[in-house]
């Protein structure tokens, strides 16, 4: 049975109070009525530009209300959309666009340079823009028409609605697929009235899910076009932010910033961190500085949120739970499997697999199968469920190494390093026969790499002592804020070459 796009419900919810501000970005505030008019105007412009139901629309976004609006406009027309990652890397973006088989690509004046000349070759998709871009049809430059009337298109709930990119840290990002019905299941998280969600990371990843959840739930989204710890702290204070989601390296930068204890952050309900390991020793230190306002959801673009450690569980009162990702959410079936496919008993480590209504329908294009097997998704992570039902995520199975006869994961090395009082943060990467690491040291620290190696060996054992440690001012990160392990490995290699050349 056909029905309207999920976007219609989102806009209807937003306009229950038409003059309430629902989005704020660098250009200012938009009320629900103003945002609805913007989405409608863009939907009409897309239709006049030759966009049809079922078309695939690739969006090279800014972190702005306009970027959300053009995706919702395409959704109203029954199109499938993808927010493109890696906007600063032309080769990767070109490969992604080729695999998406986009009928149209939407750019912004700030992101058009990433597309470059590839859009002007024969057979390229239609180039559209939100704002003036040479060679592109400006959707905002077209006649507005009857902007007060909502444009809708009857869509099949089983039709493709959204493709979401994985991090792509080991190659080209994969694109998980969700239908209109599947995406609505993912983003319908219930009432969020009073929630003021700050988003300062790329829409290509979890930020788009958060934006949809908050707007559908009746909350307000505040957008900032980059992460800068000082600016984010000022925004939390000035705009009464209640919720913020960051990847681990950015979380550390925020909480360790000198102004963290100087700003009025009393509006904050929770700072969520997702997408990295978060060693227990690091969590203890951050809790000591920030207080019990941290939350750790575990999930992926393919699965949605699987489990959450939050509230009283995520506190210094329960140190035994700081190495966990919390209990699985209601309706989420987490199964730990052995190599032979049998289910591992509680307390035994194995491969983390997930089944839930939020799991994507599969991958698009060449990676059609990947970790999707039957009705379960195989995450590629090692983990266990303890006797209390809490999920322990150990990290990517491919990163496990045997050192001194014992199996070790990067998070084990990071936990040992972050236990040192002069280490603010550390990231370990696999290396020949073990691990190497980079560490961010506390101001005025006097320890060096050899000191840290000796500290770990004495306190935790030789198997956790990295073969090489270098100090960095800031851990290199990817577009989504995760540790850039390829760049970290390169830095370590450069230091080895420099030492060998002396």
C-alpha positions as semicolon CSV with decimal commas, in nm:
position;residue;x (nm);y (nm);z (nm)
1;X;0,000;0,000;0,000
2;X;0,141;0,341;-0,095
3;X;0,162;0,636;0,140
4;X;0,345;0,967;0,171
5;X;0,714;1,005;0,251
6;X;0,823;0,997;0,617
7;X;0,932;1,359;0,564
8;X;0,568;1,470;0,553
9;X;0,521;1,339;0,906
10;X;0,840;1,514;1,020
11;X;0,725;1,846;0,876
12;X;0,376;1,803;1,016
13;X;0,523;1,743;1,363
14;X;0,747;2,046;1,326
15;X;0,455;2,273;1,232
16;X;0,233;2,186;1,530
17;X;0,376;2,514;1,661
18;X;0,461;2,701;1,341
19;X;0,654;2,988;1,498
20;X;0,875;2,775;1,722
21;X;1,242;2,784;1,622
22;X;1,337;2,431;1,518
23;X;1,673;2,485;1,343
24;X;1,959;2,725;1,397
25;X;2,273;2,740;1,184
26;X;2,546;2,991;1,098
27;X;2,294;3,206;0,908
28;X;2,044;3,231;1,192
29;X;1,723;3,071;1,315
30;X;1,439;2,910;1,121
31;X;1,091;2,860;1,261
32;X;0,896;2,547;1,176
33;X;0,690;2,744;0,924
34;X;0,999;2,896;0,760
35;X;1,169;2,559;0,735
36;X;0,859;2,396;0,587
37;X;0,845;2,670;0,324
38;X;1,214;2,615;0,243
39;X;1,165;2,240;0,201
40;X;0,858;2,296;-0,017
41;X;1,037;2,550;-0,233
42;X;1,327;2,310;-0,288
43;X;1,090;2,022;-0,366
44;X;0,919;2,229;-0,637
45;X;1,258;2,333;-0,776
46;X;1,379;1,971;-0,786
47;X;1,065;1,865;-0,972
48;X;1,107;2,147;-1,224
49;X;1,472;2,047;-1,269
50;X;1,359;1,704;-1,387
51;X;1,389;1,502;-1,068
52;X;1,139;1,215;-1,049
53;X;1,024;0,962;-0,787
54;X;1,278;0,683;-0,755
55;X;1,572;0,898;-0,868
56;X;1,894;0,880;-0,669
57;X;2,010;1,215;-0,536
58;X;2,365;1,249;-0,403
59;X;2,417;1,551;-0,177
60;X;2,764;1,693;-0,103
61;X;2,655;1,875;0,212
62;X;2,747;2,158;0,437
63;X;2,641;2,138;0,802
64;X;2,343;2,365;0,746
65;X;1,966;2,389;0,745
66;X;1,978;2,407;0,364
67;X;2,147;2,065;0,346
68;X;1,876;1,905;0,560
69;X;1,606;2,086;0,363
70;X;1,720;1,962;0,023
71;X;1,730;1,603;0,149
72;X;1,379;1,634;0,289
73;X;1,266;1,793;-0,038
74;X;1,399;1,496;-0,233
75;X;1,229;1,262;0,015
76;X;0,896;1,435;-0,042
77;X;0,933;1,354;-0,412
78;X;0,999;0,986;-0,338
79;X;1,370;1,001;-0,421
80;X;1,653;0,808;-0,259
81;X;1,922;1,028;-0,105
82;X;2,279;0,994;0,019
83;X;2,487;1,249;0,204
84;X;2,834;1,206;0,054
85;X;3,138;1,177;0,281
86;X;3,500;1,263;0,201
87;X;3,409;1,594;0,043
88;X;3,771;1,704;0,056
89;X;3,905;1,407;-0,140
90;X;3,807;1,416;-0,506
91;X;3,917;1,064;-0,593
92;X;3,714;0,901;-0,316
93;X;3,414;1,121;-0,386
94;X;3,428;1,039;-0,756
95;X;3,437;0,667;-0,676
96;X;3,142;0,701;-0,441
97;X;2,934;0,895;-0,695
98;X;3,007;0,633;-0,959
99;X;2,888;0,354;-0,730
100;X;2,575;0,544;-0,624
101;X;2,460;0,578;-0,988
102;X;2,321;0,919;-0,897
103;X;2,068;1,081;-1,128
104;X;2,153;1,422;-0,979
105;X;2,422;1,564;-0,753
106;X;2,344;1,860;-0,527
107;X;2,634;2,080;-0,418
108;X;2,675;2,403;-0,225
109;X;2,910;2,694;-0,294
110;X;3,131;2,563;-0,011
111;X;3,144;2,203;-0,139
112;X;3,134;2,244;-0,517
113;X;3,514;2,236;-0,542
114;X;3,521;1,877;-0,421
115;X;3,316;1,771;-0,724
116;X;3,540;1,951;-0,972
117;X;3,553;1,866;-1,340
118;X;3,416;1,514;-1,300
119;X;3,063;1,651;-1,325
120;X;3,117;1,798;-1,671
121;X;3,205;1,478;-1,859
122;X;2,963;1,295;-2,087
123;X;2,707;1,088;-1,903
124;X;2,749;1,273;-1,575
125;X;2,445;1,319;-1,352
126;X;2,264;1,652;-1,346
127;X;2,451;1,906;-1,136
128;X;2,225;2,107;-0,904
129;X;2,317;2,354;-0,633
130;X;2,173;2,528;-0,331
131;X;2,319;2,872;-0,390
132;X;2,512;3,002;-0,692
133;X;2,768;2,758;-0,835
134;X;2,914;2,796;-1,187
135;X;2,779;2,527;-1,421
136;X;2,505;2,416;-1,182
137;X;2,131;2,485;-1,176
138;X;2,067;2,684;-0,860
139;X;1,755;2,548;-0,692
140;X;1,716;2,862;-0,481
141;X;1,743;3,077;-0,794
142;X;1,437;2,920;-0,950
143;X;1,089;3,075;-0,911
144;X;0,949;2,995;-0,567
145;X;0,599;2,917;-0,692
146;X;0,327;2,845;-0,437
147;X;0,573;2,786;-0,158
148;X;0,307;2,746;0,111
149;X;0,167;2,425;-0,035
150;X;0,344;2,104;0,065
151;X;0,467;1,898;-0,229
152;X;0,412;1,528;-0,174
153;X;0,440;1,212;-0,375
154;X;0,284;0,876;-0,296
155;X;0,574;0,637;-0,228
156;X;0,610;0,266;-0,170
157;X;0,723;0,211;0,193
158;X;0,952;-0,061;0,056
159;X;1,123;0,172;-0,192
160;X;1,481;0,286;-0,133
161;X;1,487;0,607;0,073
162;X;1,831;0,665;0,225
163;X;2,183;0,533;0,179
164;X;2,428;0,592;0,464
165;X;2,804;0,577;0,426
166;X;3,028;0,377;0,654
167;X;3,351;0,536;0,777
168;X;3,554;0,388;0,491
169;X;3,873;0,391;0,697
170;X;4,004;0,082;0,517
171;X;3,902;0,184;0,164
172;X;3,596;0,317;-0,016
173;X;3,301;0,363;0,221
174;X;3,015;0,115;0,187
175;X;2,659;0,236;0,156
176;X;2,393;0,071;0,371
177;X;2,039;0,088;0,230
178;X;1,714;0,167;0,405
179;X;1,364;0,186;0,266
180;X;1,120;0,461;0,356
181;X;0,967;0,233;0,618
182;X;1,309;0,120;0,742
183;X;1,440;0,473;0,778
184;X;1,130;0,578;0,968
185;X;1,184;0,290;1,211
186;X;1,539;0,411;1,264
187;X;1,460;0,777;1,330
188;X;1,130;0,748;1,518
189;X;1,280;0,762;1,868
190;X;0,978;0,910;2,044
191;X;0,910;1,253;2,191
192;X;1,204;1,490;2,222
193;X;1,025;1,809;2,315
194;X;1,264;2,042;2,496
195;X;1,570;1,872;2,351
196;X;1,830;2,109;2,203
197;X;2,070;1,895;2,002
198;X;2,401;2,045;1,892
199;X;2,546;1,897;1,570
200;X;2,895;1,996;1,454
201;X;3,006;1,695;1,248
202;X;2,935;1,580;0,893
203;X;2,579;1,482;0,797
204;X;2,725;1,185;0,609
205;X;2,733;0,981;0,928
206;X;2,532;0,964;1,251
207;X;2,451;1,337;1,249
208;X;2,177;1,290;0,989
209;X;2,009;1,031;1,209
210;X;2,025;1,261;1,511
211;X;1,880;1,553;1,315
212;X;1,587;1,344;1,192
213;X;1,520;1,196;1,536
214;X;1,517;1,535;1,709
215;X;1,302;1,710;1,447
216;X;1,059;1,419;1,426
217;X;1,044;1,416;1,806
218;X;0,961;1,786;1,833
219;X;1,301;1,914;1,945
220;X;1,542;2,179;1,816
221;X;1,861;2,126;1,616
222;X;2,152;2,370;1,648
223;X;2,413;2,337;1,373
224;X;2,776;2,449;1,371
225;X;2,982;2,406;1,056
226;X;3,290;2,267;1,232
227;X;3,418;2,133;1,561
228;X;3,619;2,384;1,759
229;X;3,622;2,306;2,131
230;X;3,615;2,670;2,243
231;X;3,331;2,759;2,005
232;X;3,132;2,451;2,104
233;X;3,162;2,533;2,473
234;X;3,048;2,889;2,404
235;X;2,750;2,758;2,205
236;X;2,647;2,518;2,483
237;X;2,643;2,808;2,728
238;X;2,476;3,065;2,500
239;X;2,212;2,840;2,343
240;X;2,122;2,612;2,633
241;X;2,234;2,293;2,458
242;X;2,097;1,979;2,624
243;X;2,256;1,708;2,406
244;X;2,577;1,674;2,209
245;X;2,726;1,373;2,027
246;X;3,097;1,348;1,954
247;X;3,347;1,083;1,851
248;X;3,606;0,999;2,116
249;X;3,898;1,226;2,009
250;X;3,666;1,528;1,990
251;X;3,511;1,439;2,327
252;X;3,859;1,444;2,484
253;X;3,939;1,781;2,323
254;X;3,617;1,928;2,454
255;X;3,643;1,807;2,811
256;X;4,016;1,886;2,836
257;X;3,977;2,238;2,699
258;X;4,082;2,502;2,957
259;X;3,739;2,670;2,934
260;X;3,543;2,353;3,013
261;X;3,533;2,434;3,383
262;X;3,479;2,806;3,324
263;X;3,160;2,794;3,117
264;X;2,805;2,751;3,242
265;X;2,724;2,406;3,106
266;X;2,434;2,338;3,342
267;X;2,191;2,290;3,051
268;X;2,375;1,976;2,938
269;X;2,187;1,652;2,995
270;X;2,426;1,422;2,808
271;X;2,736;1,418;2,591
272;X;2,729;1,099;2,385
273;X;3,041;0,945;2,236
274;X;3,035;0,680;1,971
275;X;3,264;0,531;1,709
276;X;3,583;0,456;1,904
277;X;3,711;0,241;2,189
278;X;3,696;0,461;2,502
279;X;3,930;0,273;2,734
280;X;3,805;0,239;3,094
281;X;4,095;0,445;3,234
282;X;4,011;0,726;2,991
283;X;3,645;0,714;3,089
284;X;3,735;0,738;3,458
285;X;3,942;1,049;3,396
286;X;3,677;1,217;3,181
287;X;3,406;1,142;3,437
288;X;3,623;1,296;3,707
289;X;3,644;1,617;3,506
290;X;3,295;1,631;3,352
291;X;3,077;1,456;3,607
292;X;2,811;1,194;3,527
293;X;2,682;1,344;3,201
294;X;2,847;1,100;2,958
295;X;2,666;0,838;2,751
296;X;2,819;0,573;2,528
297;X;2,593;0,431;2,256
298;X;2,732;0,139;2,056
299;X;2,616;0,098;1,699
300;X;2,699;0,150;1,335
301;X;2,547;0,296;1,020
302;X;2,433;-0,057;0,935
303;X;2,269;-0,137;1,270
304;X;2,149;0,182;1,430
305;X;2,203;0,197;1,807
306;X;2,256;-0,145;1,961
307;X;2,324;-0,066;2,327
308;X;2,378;0,234;2,554
309;X;2,580;0,290;2,870
310;X;2,432;0,595;3,042
311;X;2,300;0,742;3,365
312;X;2,389;0,565;3,685
313;X;2,562;0,285;3,493
314;X;2,810;0,533;3,344
315;X;2,955;0,669;3,665
316;X;3,248;0,635;3,900
317;X;3,012;0,448;4,134
318;X;3,021;0,153;3,890
319;X;3,382;0,119;3,771
320;X;3,316;-0,240;3,665
321;X;3,083;-0,114;3,390
322;X;3,320;0,145;3,241
323;X;3,457;-0,115;3,001
324;X;3,112;-0,190;2,861
325;X;2,873;-0,047;2,603
326;X;2,576;-0,100;2,833
327;X;2,290;-0,349;2,794
328;X;2,133;-0,405;2,450
329;X;1,826;-0,191;2,383
330;X;1,477;-0,339;2,395
331;X;1,403;-0,516;2,070
332;X;1,771;-0,559;1,981
333;X;1,899;-0,915;1,975
334;X;2,276;-0,934;2,031
335;X;2,430;-1,275;1,977
336;X;2,798;-1,353;2,039
337;X;2,917;-1,621;1,799
338;X;3,215;-1,850;1,796
339;X;3,421;-1,911;1,483
340;X;3,210;-2,217;1,403
341;X;2,887;-2,011;1,417
342;X;2,762;-2,150;1,748
343;X;2,647;-1,912;2,019
344;X;2,905;-1,828;2,283
345;X;2,789;-1,850;2,645
346;X;2,784;-1,545;2,874
347;X;3,135;-1,426;2,953
348;X;3,299;-1,583;2,648
349;X;3,444;-1,361;2,380
350;X;3,333;-1,399;2,019
351;X;3,199;-1,211;1,719
352;X;2,924;-0,952;1,781
353;X;2,616;-1,006;1,562
354;X;2,294;-0,804;1,571
355;X;1,931;-0,846;1,471
356;X;1,678;-0,564;1,516
357;X;1,414;-0,364;1,327
358;X;1,672;-0,085;1,283
359;X;1,924;-0,295;1,089
360;X;1,965;-0,181;0,728
361;X;1,837;-0,390;0,436
362;X;2,189;-0,446;0,305
363;X;2,459;-0,266;0,111
364;X;2,414;-0,088;-0,217
365;X;2,615;-0,179;-0,525
366;X;2,923;-0,401;-0,524
367;X;2,921;-0,457;-0,147
368;X;2,572;-0,605;-0,167
369;X;2,629;-0,871;0,100
370;X;2,917;-0,775;0,331
371;X;2,823;-0,840;0,693
372;X;2,453;-0,901;0,617
373;X;2,377;-1,272;0,654
374;X;2,016;-1,373;0,666
375;X;1,839;-1,157;0,923
376;X;2,156;-1,075;1,117
377;X;2,437;-0,825;1,074
378;X;2,791;-0,936;1,157
379;X;2,962;-0,624;1,290
380;X;3,322;-0,744;1,258
381;X;3,376;-0,660;1,626
382;X;3,488;-0,893;1,901
383;X;3,295;-0,877;2,224
384;X;3,108;-1,057;2,497
385;X;2,794;-1,036;2,705
386;X;2,872;-1,054;3,077
387;X;2,662;-1,230;3,338
388;X;2,462;-0,910;3,401
389;X;2,378;-0,876;3,031
390;X;2,614;-0,585;2,959
391;X;2,783;-0,580;2,619
392;X;3,163;-0,551;2,615
393;X;3,290;-0,442;2,272
394;X;3,658;-0,522;2,235
395;X;3,715;-0,369;1,892
396;X;3,765;-0,484;1,533
397;X;3,856;-0,851;1,511
398;X;4,107;-0,768;1,236
399;X;4,304;-0,552;1,484
400;X;4,372;-0,832;1,730
401;X;4,738;-0,933;1,767
402;X;4,921;-1,201;1,963
403;X;5,196;-1,044;2,177
404;X;5,417;-1,244;2,414
405;X;5,180;-1,537;2,370
406;X;4,868;-1,340;2,466
407;X;4,589;-1,198;2,249
408;X;4,575;-0,820;2,268
409;X;4,338;-0,555;2,128
410;X;4,421;-0,186;2,071
411;X;4,185;-0,083;2,353
412;X;4,396;-0,287;2,599
413;X;4,707;-0,090;2,504
414;X;4,516;0,238;2,518
415;X;4,377;0,155;2,860
416;X;4,727;0,087;2,991
417;X;4,864;0,412;2,848
418;X;4,573;0,629;2,967
419;X;4,632;0,497;3,319
420;X;4,945;0,715;3,333
421;X;4,868;1,048;3,505
422;X;5,047;1,248;3,235
423;X;4,863;1,089;2,939
424;X;4,544;1,265;2,832
425;X;4,467;1,038;2,539
426;X;4,627;0,757;2,338
427;X;4,551;0,560;2,022
428;X;4,718;0,229;1,942
429;X;4,748;0,079;1,594
430;X;4,857;-0,271;1,492
431;X;5,219;-0,308;1,386
432;X;5,452;-0,596;1,309
433;X;5,440;-0,828;1,606
434;X;5,231;-0,599;1,823
435;X;5,127;-0,236;1,849
436;X;5,258;0,118;1,823
437;X;5,084;0,424;1,966
438;X;5,051;0,800;1,968
439;X;4,980;0,984;2,292
440;X;4,854;1,331;2,380
441;X;5,029;1,438;2,699
442;X;4,909;1,669;2,974
443;X;5,048;2,025;2,978
444;X;5,391;2,026;3,142
445;X;5,435;1,648;3,108
446;X;5,792;1,525;3,137
447;X;5,754;1,162;3,030
448;X;5,881;1,032;2,697
449;X;5,804;0,724;2,491
450;X;6,057;0,504;2,673
451;X;5,914;0,613;3,010
452;X;5,564;0,521;2,902
453;X;5,673;0,184;2,765
454;X;5,843;0,106;3,096
455;X;5,537;0,223;3,293
456;X;5,305;-0,006;3,097
457;X;5,540;-0,303;3,113
458;X;5,576;-0,269;3,490
459;X;5,208;-0,205;3,568
460;X;5,031;-0,415;3,304
461;X;5,288;-0,647;3,147
462;X;5,522;-0,654;2,847
463;X;5,244;-0,773;2,616
464;X;5,070;-0,435;2,650
465;X;5,382;-0,220;2,610
466;X;5,386;-0,065;2,260
467;X;5,697;-0,110;2,050
468;X;5,691;0,262;1,969
469;X;5,517;0,565;2,121
470;X;5,530;0,921;1,996
471;X;5,376;1,229;2,154
472;X;5,140;1,442;1,943
473;X;4,960;1,768;2,017
474;X;4,640;1,636;1,859
475;X;4,543;1,289;1,736
476;X;4,481;1,299;1,358
477;X;4,113;1,242;1,284
478;X;3,898;1,152;0,985
479;X;3,613;1,362;0,846
480;X;3,375;1,211;1,100
481;X;3,617;1,270;1,389
482;X;3,741;0,914;1,439
483;X;4,114;0,849;1,492
484;X;4,274;0,849;1,146
485;X;4,463;0,524;1,185
486;X;4,623;0,546;0,841
487;X;4,767;0,889;0,923
488;X;4,875;0,769;1,269
489;X;5,058;0,475;1,112
490;X;5,224;0,715;0,868
491;X;5,341;0,942;1,152
492;X;5,489;0,646;1,333
493;X;5,662;0,534;1,015
494;X;5,805;0,881;0,957
495;X;5,954;0,881;1,304
496;X;6,110;0,538;1,251
497;X;6,267;0,657;0,926
498;X;6,399;0,972;1,094
499;X;6,558;0,771;1,374
500;X;6,713;0,527;1,125
501;X;6,860;0,815;0,923
502;X;7,049;0,963;1,220
